[in-house]
């Protein structure tokens, strides 16, 4: 059976993100392991961590899930990396706390990674509209099938609608000629076909949308806000691509400005 590792630390952000881990485990028929990393070892912090774990155990049992917890101390990324290697974890999850931690998790943790940022706690773990930006080959190869598996499970579990979104850059002036290599509307639609086919093979019929925009980050957040999506699911091929996009501001913008909950996925083969 697949194992999902969720790193928690007693904080509200981690506990909120863990609700997504429980929902995903239920959708996939997976076991859940809660890795509580005690960075702050004061009495108050340890008590909050214990109370958080107790709430998560209650939620897991209500869903009929097998769950266990382990508490370790030290650097969170190093602890997760070593635990994944030791226990044979297939998917690790953590709450997004900032670009630096995200970079380290994507670079150092050897299994598939799913980073979560919760924006609306009252609606978390029950999205009805999932926006999936397709903008740079981030779902090529094994990443496409892995992402399609996750989305198919979650879409069926939540009865959610999945929208594949492609952003095209507009002409700079009204009478500009089309630049060499510029993507046409037809090409933009065709770029979505591999993911459409992958989801269709899994019984999910996604919607599609193509829009204008000069920068991916603001374009994605504007689309999510205008259409009132509940969750953005973003893929990355791996640490190098992630760092390149982060430098360009795309993922950094999404982490800071997403108007709805966010998932950042990196497949194990990336």
Residue pairs with C-beta under 8 A, 6 or more apart in sequence:
1 29
1 30
1 31
2 28
2 29
2 30
2 31
2 90
2 91
3 30
3 31
3 32
3 33
3 87
3 88
3 89
3 90
3 91
4 21
4 24
4 25
4 28
4 30
4 31
4 32
4 33
4 89
4 90
4 91
4 92
4 93
5 33
5 35
5 80
5 83
5 84
5 87
5 89
5 91
5 92
5 93
5 111
6 17
6 18
6 21
6 32
6 33
6 34
6 35
6 92
6 93
6 94
7 14
7 35
7 36
7 37
7 76
7 79
7 80
7 92
7 93
7 94
7 95
8 14
8 15
8 18
8 34
8 35
8 36
8 37
8 49
8 52
8 53
8 56
9 36
9 37
9 38
9 39
9 49
9 76
10 36
10 45
10 46
10 48
10 49
10 50
10 51
10 52
10 53
11 48
11 52
11 95
12 121
13 95
13 97
13 117
13 118
14 52
14 94
14 95
15 52
15 55
15 56
16 95
16 118
16 121
16 124
17 93
17 94
17 95
17 96
17 116
17 117
17 118
18 34
18 56
18 93
18 95
19 59
19 118
19 124
19 125
20 93
20 116
20 118
20 124
20 125
20 261
20 263
21 32
21 93
21 116
22 32
22 56
22 59
22 60
22 63
22 65
22 67
22 125
23 63
23 125
23 126
23 154
23 157
23 158
24 30
24 93
24 114
24 150
24 153
24 154
25 31
25 32
25 60
25 63
25 65
26 63
26 64
26 65
26 157
27 153
27 154
27 156
27 157
27 158
28 153
30 91
31 65
31 66
31 67
32 60
32 65
32 66
32 67
32 68
33 67
33 68
33 69
33 70
33 87
33 89
34 53
34 56
34 67
34 68
34 69
34 70
35 69
35 70
35 72
35 79
35 80
35 83
36 49
36 53
36 69
36 70
36 71
36 72
37 71
37 72
37 73
37 74
37 76
37 79
37 80
38 45
38 46
38 49
38 71
38 72
38 73
39 73
39 76
41 73
49 71
53 69
56 67
57 67
57 69
60 67
61 67
70 83
72 79
72 83
73 79
76 94
76 101
77 101
77 104
77 105
77 108
77 109
78 108
80 92
80 94
80 105
80 109
81 108
81 109
81 110
83 89
84 92
84 109
84 110
84 111
85 110
89 111
90 111
90 112
90 268
91 111
91 112
91 113
91 114
92 105
92 109
92 111
92 112
92 113
92 114
93 113
93 114
93 115
93 116
94 101
94 105
94 113
94 115
94 116
95 115
95 116
95 117
95 118
96 102
96 115
96 116
96 117
96 255
96 262
96 264
98 255
99 246
99 251
99 252
99 255
102 115
102 242
102 246
102 251
102 255
102 264
103 239
103 242
103 243
103 246
105 113
105 115
106 113
106 115
106 236
106 238
106 239
106 242
106 266
107 239
110 268
111 268
112 146
112 265
112 266
112 267
112 268
113 264
113 265
113 266
114 150
114 263
114 264
114 265
114 266
115 263
115 264
115 265
116 261
116 262
116 263
116 264
117 255
117 258
117 261
117 262
118 124
118 261
119 258
119 259
119 260
119 261
119 262
120 230
120 260
120 261
123 230
123 261
124 261
126 158
126 230
127 158
127 160
127 229
127 230
127 231
127 260
127 261
128 158
128 159
128 160
128 161
128 230
129 160
129 161
129 163
129 227
129 228
129 229
129 230
129 231
130 151
130 154
130 155
130 160
130 161
130 162
130 163
130 229
130 230
130 231
130 232
130 233
131 163
131 165
131 220
131 223
131 224
131 227
131 229
131 231
131 232
131 233
131 260
132 147
132 151
132 162
132 163
132 164
132 165
132 195
132 206
132 232
132 233
132 234
132 235
133 165
133 166
133 167
133 216
133 220
133 232
133 234
134 164
134 165
134 166
134 191
134 192
134 195
135 166
135 167
135 216
135 220
135 250
136 216
136 241
136 245
137 237
138 234
138 235
138 236
138 237
138 241
139 147
139 194
139 195
139 235
140 237
141 269
142 267
142 268
142 269
143 235
143 237
143 266
143 267
143 269
143 270
144 194
144 195
144 198
145 198
146 265
146 267
146 268
146 269
147 195
147 233
147 235
147 265
147 267
148 195
148 198
148 199
148 201
148 202
149 202
150 233
150 265
151 162
151 199
151 204
151 233
152 199
152 202
152 203
152 204
154 160
155 161
155 162
155 204
156 203
156 204
160 230
160 231
161 206
161 207
162 199
162 204
162 206
162 207
163 206
163 207
163 208
163 209
163 227
163 229
164 192
164 195
164 196
164 206
164 207
164 208
164 209
165 208
165 209
165 210
165 211
165 220
165 223
166 188
166 189
166 191
166 192
166 208
166 209
166 210
166 211
167 210
167 211
167 212
167 213
167 216
167 219
167 220
167 223
168 183
168 185
168 188
168 210
168 211
168 212
168 213
169 182
169 183
169 212
169 213
169 214
170 212
170 213
170 214
171 178
178 184
183 191
185 210
188 210
189 208
189 210
192 208
195 206
196 206
196 208
199 205
199 206
209 223
211 219
211 223
212 219
213 219
213 222
215 249
215 250
215 253
216 245
216 248
216 250
217 249
217 250
217 251
217 252
217 253
217 254
217 257
218 253
218 257
220 232
220 234
220 250
220 254
221 253
221 254
221 257
221 258
221 259
223 229
224 232
224 258
224 259
224 260
225 259
225 260
229 260
230 260
230 261
231 260
231 261
231 262
231 263
232 254
232 258
232 260
232 261
232 262
232 263
233 263
233 265
234 251
234 254
234 262
234 263
234 264
234 265
235 264
235 265
235 266
235 267
236 242
236 245
236 251
236 264
236 265
236 266
236 270
237 266
237 270
238 266
238 270
239 270
241 270
242 251
242 266
245 251
246 252
251 264
254 262
254 264
255 262
255 264
